[in-house]
Structure formats: structure tokens, C-alpha cells
Amino acid sequence: MTVTLADVAARARVSPATVSRVLNGNYPVAASTRERVLRAVDDLDYVLNGPASSLAAATSDLVGILVNDIADPFFGIMAGAAQTQIGGPGDGSGRAGGEKLAVICNTGGSPERELTYLTLLQRQRAAAVVLTGGAVEDPAHQAAMSAKLTKLADAGTRIVFCGRPPLPEGDALVAALAFDNRGGGRRLAEHLISLGHRRIGYVAGPPERTTTRHRLEGHREALRAAGLDAAPGVADGGRGSGGQDRLTVHGPYDRRSGYEATLELLRRAPDVTAIVAANDTVALGACAAVRDQGMRIPQDISVAGFDDLPFSVDAVPALTTVRLPLFEAGARAGRLAMGKENPPPGGIATIAAELMIRGSTAAPRG
């Protein structure tokens, strides 16, 4: 049943006029009253009419693109590519030639802010929503996301995931374009093993992120296949009991994390001969830490990243990494959001990752 303004007013114990004033922001309202109204809006999931132009149609000309950090090239590339398909020249089939207004929503990695943006896009009757990057693996958040996306889809909004796997309950999706992070992590570790590395440190991302888990799982699959999942060494006194947990440090996907985590890895296991970083930005921090410890790359220690961001080829030495087709995936997500391309079979497509071997990795000394 559709929630009305009167329902919100009753829930908040105010008049409909007061609810209207709070939502429109055109009249001063006491802070306590405003908070009560907004809480009622959230509790009832009330959808405010969006722009007047949307009243005659199911959706508006708005498309939301959710990113964790627009300053991170990983997200910026995908969002920019999606926008080329959303806000570019139209085909003459609709208003202003069929273009939509793409709005970038920067969540800062906050699950709560992600839900807030989806609510705001729901109230604006967004034509489509593109969600980029890894998801938070929390059952309560996943359930809230599934419920919110279902309501958006029921109202006619297209839902596209780009660079993230579908939710456990993903019926509301038009499509999910998921990167093969697990396969990429496995191939990168296999490359280092083939060079002769046996003690490989890993600087991982936040443990609650799907991207972190999948890349780390692929890495450890390769180590297990080579019999290195609990290789003995200096860090565990030669007993082999430390396993890969001792050679893994988690942190944010940023340069500072790469620097600090690498120092921690070198403290734990001074015999490591290679370090794999969660992404290329983290790898830059790892390289700086290695150099500050008086070691050379790759003569003393190899370093590898993930994503193949534009700067990785310009690092010195150039960074061995795993290439994800970020621009291509973003553009495809934009076409799916606009209905320009048919969804993949079953609504889910896995996008291959490619190993890029460059100068930052080599066989260990001795």
C-alpha cells in the first residue's frame, strides 16, 4: 500500500502541512519536530514526489552512480565511462535527445550513506542506479540493500552493479558486471611462485569487502596448490604454524595503508621476497616502504598490485599488476542503465582479469 503524506503526519504526530514544510525546507521548523518527521519518513519509507517533470511518468531523467571514493581512479574511471553512455548525445527518442542527468554519489565507503543515497534516488524517481565497487559483507546491510533495491526496481528504476557481485537476493537487478578478482589474485600469485618466490606477503584491503575476500581467496588458492599455504620461515620460527595469516595485513585501499602494512610485514617476516598489494595505490605505498628500508625493487624484493590503474606503468620500475577493464565495464554499465544493451544471460557477467607482467617482479636472489 502506498504511504501518503497523511500517514507520515500521523506517525510523527504533526499536521500534514508541517510534514510538507520539513520535506520542502521552505519554512522554519523546530529541530525536534523536524527530527520526528524525518524519522517517520524513514520508518514508513515514504517516497516524496521528485521533480515536477517526473509526475507524469514512472521515472525522471536522473541516473545515480554510487562510488566509494570519486578521488580513487578505480571508481573515477568507471563512473566517467558510465557517464559517457548516460549523459552523452541522445538518439532523438526523448526529451533533450534521450540523455539523462548522471549524478555521482560519493559514499566514502559508508554502508549507511549508501542506503541514504538510494533513498534519495528513490524519492527522485531515478531512471537508473549504477552501484560500483565491492560490497560490504554484512547480512543486515545486505538485507537492507535488497529491500531498498527491490522498491526502486518496483518503481521502474533500472539497477546495475558494476565491479561488484550480486546480492544474495538479487532479483531486482537488471545486471551485475562482476570482475574476476579471485582469478586475478590466483594468476598473480602463480606468477610469483613460478619465479621462485616462497615467502610472499600480502597487503589486503578491508576484511568486510567482497573485493578483499575474493582477491585474497585467489591468492591463497595458488599458495595451497603449490604447498605454500603454511610455509615455514623466520616469522614463525620455522614451524610453519603461522600460515598465511601471519603474512597478511589488512587496511584501507590507500597509499598510507600500503606503506604502514608493508613495514609491519617486514617486521613480522623479514625473509619475505615478494609483496602483493590489494590494489595499485596500496602498491605505491608498499614500494615506498621497501625503499625506505634500504631495499631495491625487484632485486631485493618484488612488489605487485591490482587494477592496472593509469599510473602503474609509470612507476619505477613499472608495476606488475592485474588489469581490470574499468572503462569498458563502466561504459557497459551505462548502456545497461540506459536500456541500450540487453542484459547478459541470467543477468550476471564475469569480466576477465589480465595479468600484466612488468619490471617490479623478478626471481628472488639466491
C-alpha positions in Angstrom: 0.0 0.0 0.0 1.3 3.5 -0.9 2.4 5.6 2.1 0.8 9.1 2.0 1.8 12.4 3.5 -1.1 12.0 6.0 0.4 8.7 7.1 3.7 10.4 7.8 2.0 13.2 9.7 0.1 10.7 11.9 3.3 8.8 12.6 5.1 12.0 13.6 2.1 13.5 15.5 2.1 16.7 13.4 -0.1 18.2 10.7 0.4 17.3 7.0 1.4 21.0 6.5 4.3 20.6 8.9 5.5 17.4 7.1 5.4 19.4 3.8 7.4 22.2 5.3 10.1 19.8 6.6 10.4 18.0 3.3 10.4 21.1 1.2 12.6 23.1 3.5 10.8 26.3 2.8 9.7 27.2 6.3 11.4 27.1 9.7 10.5 24.1 11.8 11.7 23.3 15.4 14.7 20.9 15.3 12.9 18.3 17.5 9.8 18.4 15.2 12.0 18.1 12.1 13.8 15.1 13.5 10.4 13.4 14.4 9.2 14.0 10.8 12.3 12.7 9.2 12.3 9.6 11.4 8.7 8.9 10.4 9.7 9.3 6.7 12.4 6.7 7.2 10.3 4.3 9.2 7.5 4.4 6.7 9.9 4.6 3.7 7.8 7.5 2.3 8.7 8.5 -1.2 8.4 12.2 -1.8 7.4 13.3 -5.3 10.5 14.2 -7.3 10.8 17.0 -9.8 7.5 18.1 -11.4 8.6 16.6 -14.7 8.6 13.2 -13.2 4.9 13.3 -12.1 3.6 12.2 -15.4 6.0 9.3 -15.7 7.3 6.4 -13.6 10.8 7.8 -13.6 12.7 11.1 -14.0 15.8 11.9 -16.2 18.1 11.2 -13.2 20.6 8.4 -13.0 22.6 7.9 -9.8 26.1 6.4 -9.9 27.3 5.3 -6.4 31.0 5.2 -5.7 33.1 4.7 -2.6 35.6 7.4 -3.4 35.5 9.5 -6.5 39.1 10.6 -6.0 40.2 6.9 -6.4 40.9 6.3 -10.1 39.3 2.8 -9.8 35.9 4.5 -9.2 36.5 7.6 -11.2 37.3 5.6 -14.4 34.1 3.5 -14.1 31.9 6.5 -13.2 33.3 8.6 -16.0 32.8 5.8 -18.5 29.2 5.2 -17.4 28.5 8.9 -17.7 29.6 8.8 -21.3 26.7 6.5 -22.0 24.2 8.2 -19.7 24.8 11.9 -20.4 26.1 11.8 -23.9 24.3 12.7 -27.2 20.9 11.0 -27.3 19.2 9.3 -30.2 16.4 11.8 -30.6 13.8 9.4 -29.0 13.0 11.6 -25.9 13.4 14.9 -24.2 16.7 16.6 -24.9 17.5 13.8 -27.3 17.2 11.0 -24.8 20.0 11.9 -22.4 19.8 11.5 -18.7 21.4 13.5 -15.9 24.1 11.4 -14.2 24.7 12.3 -10.5 27.8 10.9 -8.7 27.0 9.9 -5.2 30.2 9.6 -3.1 29.6 7.2 -0.1 33.0 7.3 1.4 32.7 3.6 1.9 29.9 4.0 4.4 27.1 1.4 4.3 24.7 3.9 5.9 25.5 6.6 3.4 25.0 4.1 0.6 21.4 3.4 1.8 20.8 7.1 2.3 21.7 7.9 -1.3 19.5 5.1 -2.5 16.6 6.5 -0.5 17.2 10.0 -2.0 17.3 8.5 -5.5 14.1 6.6 -4.8 12.4 9.9 -3.8 13.6 11.5 -7.0 12.2 8.6 -9.0 15.6 7.9 -10.6 15.5 6.2 -14.0 18.5 4.0 -13.1 21.1 3.4 -10.4 24.6 2.1 -11.0 26.5 0.8 -8.0 30.2 0.4 -8.3 33.0 -1.4 -6.4 33.0 -4.1 -3.7 30.1 -4.6 -1.3 30.1 -4.8 2.5 29.6 -8.4 3.6 27.2 -7.8 6.5 23.9 -9.7 6.5 21.9 -6.8 8.0 23.2 -4.4 5.4 22.7 -6.8 2.6 19.1 -7.4 3.6 18.5 -3.6 3.8 20.1 -3.1 0.4 18.0 -5.9 -1.1 14.8 -4.4 0.2 15.7 -0.9 -0.9 16.7 -2.0 -4.4 13.5 -4.0 -4.8 11.5 -0.9 -4.0 13.5 1.0 -6.6 13.0 -1.7 -9.2 9.3 -1.9 -8.5 9.0 1.8 -9.2 10.7 1.4 -12.6 14.3 2.1 -11.8 16.9 0.0 -13.5 19.5 -1.4 -11.1 23.1 -2.2 -12.4 26.1 -3.4 -10.4 29.5 -2.6 -11.9 32.6 -4.3 -10.4 30.6 -5.9 -7.6 28.9 -9.3 -7.3 25.1 -9.5 -6.9 23.5 -9.6 -3.5 22.3 -13.0 -2.2 18.8 -11.8 -3.1 19.4 -10.1 -6.4 16.1 -10.4 -8.2 15.8 -6.6 -8.5 18.9 -6.4 -10.7 19.0 -5.6 -14.4 22.6 -6.8 -14.5 25.7 -7.4 -12.3 29.1 -7.0 -14.0 31.5 -8.7 -11.6 35.2 -8.7 -12.0 37.1 -12.0 -11.8 39.0 -10.8 -8.7 39.5 -14.3 -7.5 41.0 -15.5 -10.8 43.2 -12.4 -11.0 44.6 -12.9 -7.5 45.3 -16.6 -8.3 47.2 -15.8 -11.5 49.3 -13.1 -9.8 50.4 -15.4 -7.1 51.1 -18.2 -9.6 53.4 -15.7 -11.5 55.4 -15.0 -8.3 55.6 -18.7 -7.5 56.8 -19.5 -11.0 59.7 -17.0 -10.4 60.7 -19.0 -7.3 59.1 -16.9 -4.5 58.1 -19.0 -1.5 57.6 -16.3 1.2 55.0 -13.9 -0.2 53.5 -11.1 2.0 50.0 -9.8 1.2 48.7 -6.3 2.0 44.9 -6.8 1.9 42.0 -4.4 1.8 39.3 -4.0 4.5 38.2 -7.6 5.5 34.5 -6.8 5.2 34.7 -6.0 1.5 33.8 -8.6 -1.2 36.7 -7.4 -3.3 39.2 -8.0 -0.5 37.9 -11.5 0.2 37.8 -12.6 -3.5 41.4 -11.4 -4.3 42.8 -12.9 -1.1 41.0 -16.2 -1.8 42.5 -16.4 -5.3 46.0 -15.6 -3.8 45.7 -18.4 -1.2 44.3 -20.9 -3.7 47.6 -20.6 -5.7 49.7 -20.9 -2.5 47.8 -24.1 -1.4 48.2 -25.6 -4.9 52.0 -25.0 -4.6 52.1 -26.3 -1.0 52.9 -22.9 0.4 49.9 -22.1 2.5 51.8 -22.7 5.7 55.4 -22.5 4.6 57.9 -22.3 7.5 60.2 -19.3 7.8 61.8 -16.8 10.2 58.4 -15.2 11.1 57.1 -18.4 12.7 60.4 -19.9 13.9 60.4 -22.4 11.1 57.4 -24.3 12.4 55.0 -23.5 9.6 52.3 -22.9 12.2 51.8 -19.2 11.4 50.3 -19.9 8.0 49.3 -17.1 5.7 47.6 -15.1 8.4 51.0 -14.0 9.6 51.9 -12.9 6.1 48.6 -10.9 5.6 47.9 -7.4 6.9 44.6 -5.7 6.3 43.9 -2.0 5.9 42.2 0.7 3.7 42.7 0.8 0.0 45.1 3.8 0.1 48.8 4.5 -0.1 49.4 5.1 3.6 47.9 1.7 4.4 50.3 0.1 1.9 53.3 1.9 3.5 52.4 1.0 7.1 51.2 -2.5 6.4 54.5 -3.3 4.5 56.6 -2.1 7.4 54.5 -4.4 9.6 55.0 -7.3 7.2 58.7 -6.8 7.1 58.8 -6.7 10.9 56.8 -10.0 11.1 58.6 -11.8 8.3 62.0 -10.2 7.3 62.5 -13.2 5.0 59.7 -12.3 2.6 60.8 -12.0 -1.0 57.7 -10.6 -2.5 54.7 -8.4 -1.5 51.3 -8.4 -3.2 49.2 -5.3 -2.6 45.4 -5.1 -2.6 45.5 -2.5 -5.4 47.9 -0.3 -7.3 47.6 2.6 -4.9 48.4 0.4 -2.0 51.3 -1.0 -4.0 52.8 2.5 -4.3 52.9 2.8 -0.5 54.5 -0.7 -0.3 57.2 0.4 -2.8 58.0 3.5 -0.7 58.2 1.4 2.5 60.6 -1.1 0.8 62.9 1.7 -0.4 62.8 3.4 3.0 64.1 0.2 4.5 67.1 0.3 2.1 65.9 -2.4 -0.3 65.7 -2.4 -4.1 62.7 -3.4 -6.3 62.8 -6.1 -7.6 66.4 -7.1 -6.8 65.8 -7.5 -3.1 62.0 -7.8 -3.0 59.3 -7.9 -5.7 56.1 -5.8 -5.4 52.9 -6.3 -7.3 49.5 -4.6 -7.4 46.0 -5.0 -8.8 43.7 -3.0 -11.1 46.3 -1.6 -13.6 45.5 2.0 -12.9 46.9 4.5 -15.3 50.0 5.4 -13.1 51.1 1.8 -12.7 53.0 1.7 -15.9 54.8 5.0 -15.0 56.0 3.7 -11.6 59.8 3.0 -11.4 60.1 0.1 -12.0 56.8 -0.3 -13.8 54.3 -2.2 -11.7 53.4 -5.8 -12.3 49.6 -5.9 -11.7 46.3 -7.4 -12.8 44.4 -5.4 -15.4 40.7 -4.9 -14.9 38.9 -3.3 -17.9 37.5 -0.5 -15.8 36.5 1.9 -18.6 34.9 -0.9 -20.7 32.9 -2.2 -17.7 31.7 1.3 -16.7 30.6 2.1 -20.3 28.7 -1.2 -20.4 27.1 -0.5 -17.1 26.0 2.9 -18.5 24.5 1.3 -21.6 22.6 -1.3 -19.4 21.3 1.5 -17.2 20.0 3.4 -20.3 18.5 0.3 -21.8 20.8 0.5 -24.8 22.2 -3.0 -24.3 20.5 -6.3 -23.4 21.4 -7.8 -20.0 23.8 -10.8 -20.0 22.2 -14.3 -19.7 20.9 -14.7 -16.2 21.7 -11.1 -15.5 25.3 -11.8 -14.4 28.5 -11.4 -16.3 32.0 -12.2 -15.0 34.6 -9.9 -16.5 38.1 -11.4 -17.0 41.2 -10.1 -15.4 44.5 -10.0 -17.3 48.0 -10.3 -15.7 50.4 -7.5 -16.7 54.0 -8.6 -16.0 56.4 -5.6 -15.7 59.6 -4.7 -14.0 58.6 -4.7 -10.3 58.7 -8.5 -10.1 61.7 -10.8 -10.7 63.2 -14.1 -9.3 64.4 -13.8 -5.7 68.1 -13.6 -5.1 69.9 -16.8 -4.3 
